[in-house]
Amino acid sequence: MVKQMNDERREYIRAKRILSVRHRLVKRKNKPMHDFWYLSTTEDMSINGLLFTSAMPYQKNDVIELEIGRSGVLDIFRGHGKVVRVQKKESGAFYSVAVQYMDVTAKRPRAAGLSTRRNRSFKKVAAKRK
């Protein structure tokens, strides 16, 4: 299920995905930090970021290290992200944390399940038709 809103500001579509995410604080207000690893779950994801639930009260502009995986076997993303929004949940014990990926070369989730090889094939066919 994908959320669609009239005043949508997002560049990419978000998909509801519940995956394991390990996270820790790396930098706060330009000061290096090396905090403990925390384990949480994602709420939704897109090509350039994700929303996850955390017991850790991050602050906007914090830099965190992320490891997103599926069943501990498949790595989907390993890298750093910048916290762009933190919202306390109604229960009061947890936070919704929105993160924008910072590492462009890191492994990212693929949109619509299209592999890079398949995308290259489409581009070759389109180029031949011109």
Secondary structure, DSSP 4 states (H G I P E B T S, - for coil): -----TT---SS--EE---EEEEEEEEETTEE-----EEEEEEEE-SSEEEEEESS---TT-EEEEEEEETTTEEEEEEEEEEEEEEE-TTSS-EEEEEEE--SSS--PPGGG--HHHHHHHHHHHHHH-
